[in-house]
Amino acid sequence: MKKVLSGVFVNLLRGIGHLPRPLLIGFSKFLYFVLYYISGYRKKVICTNLEKSFPQKSEKERKIIRKKYYQQMADLALESLFILQIKPEKVKDWIHIENSELFQKYVDQKKNIALLAGHYGNWEMFSLLVPRYDMQSIAIYKPVHNQHFEKLMKDIRERFGTQAVPMKQVFKYLIHYRKENIPTITLYITDQTPNFADIEYYTTFLNQKTPVFLGPEKIAKKWNHVVIYASMHKTGFAKYTIKFHLITDQAKKEVPYAITDRHTKVLEQDIIRNPEYWLWSHRRWKYVDFIPNSKK
C-alpha cells in the first residue's frame, strides 16, 4: 500500500511540475507558509546553524535570513519540478553564464572537468548546462530508498543528457569514459557531511571546524582534471546566473588540501554574501567533534 501511495504522490509531483510558471510561484508561496508558519521544518537545526555561523549578527538579522531561507526551500522544490517542462531551446532563459569563455576554453581543449558546487541556490539547475557543451556530463548523487522518488530525480537530472551516477559507482564510469577517450564534465556537490568513518580532514568554514569531502580533490589529482567551481546567483524563480571560478588546471601539481580549501572558501564567500540560498536545514556539523587523522 505504501508503494502505491508513494507512486501516486510522485505522479502528482510530476503533474505539478508541468503547471504554468505563475501557478508554480503561487504554490511556492503557499508551501513557504506551511513550512515556516505551520510545520516549522527543522527550525532548531536551522537556528543553531545560523547562530554558530553568524555569531556577530543579531537574532533579528538571523530571523530575516531564516524566513528568506524557508522561501528559498519552497522555491527549490518547485523549481526542480519546473525543469520537467523546460524546452532545450529555452535553457538560456533560465540559466545565464557570466563568464562562459572560462569553461569553454577547457571544453575546446577536450579536457576532463571537475565542476564543483555547493548546496546553494538550486543545484538541480546545473543539468541545464549540458546542451551548451559537447561533452559527456556526469552528476554524482546519493541514491534514495524510495524507487518512485529516485526515478523522478533521475528524470530531472538526466533530462538534458546528464548521466546521474550513484556516488559509489563514479570510478567505474570515469574509467569507462577514459578508456573510450570521451572527455567528461563531472558535477560534485561538495558540502555534504562525510560519513563518520570517512572523515580525514577539516577546515574552517563559517566560523566552525568542518569536516570536508576529499573525493573531488583526490579524483582530480589522480587524473589531472581541470577543477572549476560554479557560483550561483538567483535572479528570479528558476532563474540563475552562474559564474565560474578556476580552482586549478594543474591538479597534479597542487599540494594536499589546496583544492579543497580553495573551493570551500568560494562557497563560504557566496554564503556570506547571500546566506538565504544555502541549505541551512542540513546537519552539516553533526560529526564536528570526531576528526580522526586530520591534517589541519
C-alpha positions as CSV (number, residue, x, y, z in Angstrom):
1,M,0.0,0.0,0.0
2,K,2.8,2.4,0.9
3,K,4.4,1.8,-2.6
4,V,1.1,2.5,-4.3
5,L,0.6,5.8,-2.3
6,S,4.2,6.7,-3.0
7,G,3.7,6.2,-6.7
8,V,0.5,8.3,-6.7
9,F,2.3,11.1,-4.8
10,V,5.3,11.2,-7.2
11,N,3.0,11.3,-10.2
12,L,1.2,14.2,-8.6
13,L,4.6,16.0,-8.3
14,R,5.2,15.3,-12.0
15,G,1.9,16.9,-12.8
16,I,2.7,19.9,-10.6
17,G,5.9,20.3,-12.5
18,H,4.0,21.0,-15.7
19,L,1.8,23.7,-14.3
20,P,2.3,27.3,-15.7
21,R,5.1,29.2,-14.0
22,P,2.8,31.8,-12.3
23,L,0.9,28.9,-10.6
24,L,4.2,27.3,-9.5
25,I,5.3,30.7,-8.0
26,G,2.0,30.9,-6.1
27,F,2.3,27.3,-5.0
28,S,5.8,28.1,-3.7
29,K,4.5,30.9,-1.6
30,F,1.8,28.6,-0.1
31,L,4.5,26.0,0.6
32,Y,6.6,28.6,2.3
33,F,3.7,29.5,4.6
34,V,3.3,25.8,5.5
35,L,7.0,25.3,6.1
36,Y,7.6,28.4,8.1
37,Y,4.3,29.1,10.0
38,I,2.8,25.7,10.4
39,S,5.4,22.9,10.4
40,G,8.5,24.8,11.4
41,Y,10.5,22.3,9.4
42,R,13.9,21.7,11.1
43,K,13.6,25.0,12.8
44,K,16.0,24.0,15.6
45,V,18.7,22.8,13.2
46,I,18.4,26.0,11.1
47,C,18.5,28.3,14.1
48,T,21.6,26.5,15.5
49,N,23.4,26.6,12.2
50,L,22.7,30.3,11.7
51,E,23.7,31.2,15.3
52,K,27.0,29.4,15.1
53,S,27.8,30.6,11.5
54,F,26.9,34.2,12.2
55,P,27.5,34.9,15.9
56,Q,28.1,38.6,15.0
57,K,24.5,39.0,13.7
58,S,21.6,39.9,15.9
59,E,18.7,37.5,16.5
60,K,16.6,39.8,14.4
61,E,19.0,39.6,11.5
62,R,19.2,35.8,11.7
63,K,15.4,35.6,11.7
64,I,15.3,37.6,8.5
65,I,17.7,35.1,6.9
66,R,15.7,32.2,8.3
67,K,12.5,33.4,6.8
68,K,14.1,34.0,3.4
69,Y,15.6,30.5,3.6
70,Y,12.2,28.9,4.0
71,Q,11.0,30.7,0.9
72,Q,14.1,29.5,-1.0
73,M,13.5,26.0,0.3
74,A,9.9,26.2,-1.2
75,D,11.3,27.6,-4.4
76,L,13.9,24.9,-4.6
77,A,11.2,22.1,-4.6
78,L,9.0,23.8,-7.2
79,E,11.9,25.0,-9.4
80,S,13.3,21.4,-9.6
81,L,9.9,20.1,-10.8
82,F,9.8,23.0,-13.3
83,I,12.8,21.5,-15.0
84,L,10.5,18.8,-16.3
85,Q,8.8,21.3,-18.7
86,I,11.8,23.4,-19.8
87,K,12.5,23.1,-23.5
88,P,16.1,22.8,-24.7
89,E,15.9,25.9,-26.8
90,K,14.7,27.9,-23.7
91,V,17.5,26.8,-21.4
92,K,19.3,30.2,-21.8
93,D,16.2,31.9,-20.5
94,W,16.7,30.3,-17.1
95,I,20.5,29.9,-16.8
96,H,22.8,32.8,-17.7
97,I,26.5,32.3,-17.6
98,E,28.5,35.3,-16.7
99,N,31.9,34.1,-17.9
100,S,31.2,31.1,-20.2
101,E,34.6,31.6,-22.0
102,L,36.4,30.2,-19.0
103,F,34.6,26.9,-19.2
104,Q,34.5,26.8,-23.0
105,K,38.3,27.1,-23.1
106,Y,38.7,23.7,-21.5
107,V,35.8,22.2,-23.4
108,D,37.6,23.2,-26.6
109,Q,40.8,21.6,-25.4
110,K,38.8,18.4,-24.6
111,K,40.0,18.5,-21.0
112,N,38.2,16.5,-18.4
113,I,36.5,18.9,-16.0
114,A,35.5,18.5,-12.3
115,L,32.7,21.0,-11.8
116,L,32.2,21.7,-8.2
117,A,29.3,23.4,-6.5
118,G,27.6,23.6,-3.1
119,H,24.0,23.1,-1.8
120,Y,23.5,26.7,-2.8
121,G,20.8,28.2,-5.0
122,N,19.3,25.3,-6.9
123,W,22.0,22.7,-7.8
124,E,19.5,20.7,-9.8
125,M,19.6,23.6,-12.4
126,F,23.1,22.6,-13.3
127,S,21.5,19.9,-15.6
128,L,20.6,22.8,-17.8
129,L,24.2,23.4,-18.7
130,V,24.5,20.2,-20.7
131,P,23.1,21.5,-24.0
132,R,25.8,24.2,-24.2
133,Y,28.8,21.8,-24.1
134,D,29.6,18.9,-26.4
135,M,30.9,16.7,-23.6
136,Q,29.6,13.8,-21.5
137,S,28.1,15.2,-18.3
138,I,28.1,13.1,-15.1
139,A,26.2,14.2,-11.9
140,I,27.2,12.3,-8.8
141,Y,24.4,11.7,-6.3
142,K,23.4,9.7,-3.3
143,P,20.5,7.3,-4.1
144,V,17.3,7.3,-2.0
145,H,15.4,4.2,-1.0
146,N,12.1,5.2,-2.5
147,Q,12.1,3.9,-6.0
148,H,9.4,6.3,-7.3
149,F,11.2,9.4,-6.0
150,E,14.5,8.0,-7.2
151,K,13.1,7.7,-10.7
152,L,11.7,11.3,-10.5
153,M,15.0,12.8,-9.5
154,K,16.9,10.8,-12.2
155,D,14.4,12.0,-14.8
156,I,15.0,15.6,-13.7
157,R,18.8,15.3,-13.7
158,E,19.1,13.3,-16.9
159,R,16.5,15.3,-19.0
160,F,19.1,17.2,-21.0
161,G,21.7,14.4,-21.3
162,T,23.5,14.3,-17.9
163,Q,24.2,10.8,-16.6
164,A,23.2,10.6,-12.9
165,V,25.7,8.3,-11.3
166,P,25.5,6.9,-7.7
167,M,28.4,8.0,-5.6
168,K,29.8,4.6,-5.2
169,Q,29.9,4.0,-8.9
170,V,31.7,7.1,-10.1
171,F,35.1,5.5,-10.5
172,K,33.6,2.8,-12.8
173,Y,32.0,5.4,-15.1
174,L,35.1,7.7,-15.2
175,I,37.3,4.7,-16.0
176,H,34.9,3.7,-18.8
177,Y,34.9,7.1,-20.4
178,R,38.6,7.4,-20.0
179,K,39.2,4.2,-21.9
180,E,36.8,5.3,-24.6
181,N,38.7,8.7,-24.8
182,I,35.4,10.6,-24.1
183,P,36.0,13.8,-22.2
184,T,33.7,14.4,-19.2
185,I,32.2,17.1,-17.0
186,T,31.7,15.6,-13.6
187,L,29.5,17.5,-11.2
188,Y,30.3,17.2,-7.5
189,I,28.1,18.8,-4.7
190,T,31.0,19.2,-2.3
191,D,29.5,20.4,1.0
192,Q,27.8,17.3,2.3
193,T,28.8,15.8,5.6
194,P,31.3,12.9,5.2
195,N,30.3,9.6,6.8
196,F,31.5,9.3,10.3
197,A,34.2,6.7,9.4
198,D,35.4,8.6,6.3
199,I,36.4,11.9,7.9
200,E,40.1,12.6,7.1
201,Y,40.4,16.4,7.0
202,Y,38.7,19.5,8.2
203,T,38.9,23.2,7.5
204,T,37.4,26.4,9.0
205,F,34.1,27.1,7.3
206,L,31.6,29.6,8.6
207,N,33.5,30.1,11.8
208,Q,33.4,26.4,12.6
209,K,35.7,23.4,12.4
210,T,34.2,21.5,9.5
211,P,34.9,18.0,8.1
212,V,35.0,18.1,4.3
213,F,35.0,15.5,1.5
214,L,38.3,14.9,-0.2
215,G,36.9,12.8,-3.0
216,P,36.8,15.6,-5.7
217,E,40.3,16.6,-4.9
218,K,41.6,13.0,-4.9
219,I,40.0,12.2,-8.3
220,A,41.1,15.5,-9.9
221,K,44.7,14.9,-8.7
222,K,44.7,11.2,-9.8
223,W,43.6,12.1,-13.4
224,N,44.7,15.7,-13.6
225,H,41.2,17.1,-14.1
226,V,40.6,20.8,-14.5
227,V,38.8,21.9,-11.4
228,I,36.2,24.7,-11.7
229,Y,33.8,25.9,-9.0
230,A,30.4,27.3,-10.1
231,S,28.8,30.1,-8.1
232,M,25.1,30.6,-8.4
233,H,23.2,33.9,-8.1
234,K,19.4,33.9,-8.1
235,T,17.7,36.5,-10.3
236,G,14.1,35.1,-10.1
237,F,12.0,32.0,-9.7
238,A,14.0,29.3,-11.5
239,K,16.4,31.9,-12.9
240,Y,20.0,31.9,-12.0
241,T,23.3,33.4,-13.1
242,I,26.4,31.2,-12.9
243,K,29.9,32.5,-12.5
244,F,32.8,30.0,-13.0
245,H,35.9,30.2,-10.8
246,L,39.0,28.3,-11.9
247,I,40.4,26.4,-8.9
248,T,43.2,24.8,-10.8
249,D,44.1,23.4,-14.3
250,Q,47.2,21.7,-12.9
251,A,45.6,19.5,-10.2
252,K,48.5,17.0,-10.0
253,K,50.9,19.8,-9.0
254,E,48.7,21.1,-6.2
255,V,49.8,20.5,-2.6
256,P,47.4,18.3,-0.5
257,Y,44.2,20.0,0.6
258,A,44.8,23.2,-1.5
259,I,42.0,22.4,-4.0
260,T,39.6,21.6,-1.1
261,D,40.4,24.7,0.8
262,R,40.0,26.9,-2.3
263,H,36.6,25.7,-3.4
264,T,35.3,25.7,0.2
265,K,36.4,29.3,0.5
266,V,34.5,30.3,-2.6
267,L,31.3,28.7,-1.3
268,E,31.8,30.4,2.0
269,Q,32.1,33.8,0.3
270,D,28.9,33.1,-1.6
271,I,27.0,32.2,1.6
272,I,28.2,35.3,3.4
273,R,27.1,37.4,0.5
274,N,23.6,35.9,0.3
275,P,23.1,33.4,3.2
276,E,19.5,32.6,2.5
277,Y,20.4,30.4,-0.5
278,W,22.4,27.8,1.3
279,L,21.0,24.6,2.8
280,W,20.7,25.6,6.4
281,S,18.4,22.7,7.3
282,H,21.2,20.2,6.7
283,R,23.1,19.0,9.8
284,R,26.4,19.9,8.4
285,W,28.4,19.8,11.7
286,K,27.0,16.7,13.3
287,Y,30.4,15.0,13.4
288,V,32.5,18.0,14.2
289,D,33.9,16.6,17.4
290,F,35.2,13.5,15.6
291,I,38.1,14.3,13.3
292,P,40.4,11.3,13.0
293,N,43.7,11.5,11.1
294,S,43.1,15.2,10.5
295,K,46.0,17.2,9.0
296,K,44.9,20.6,9.9
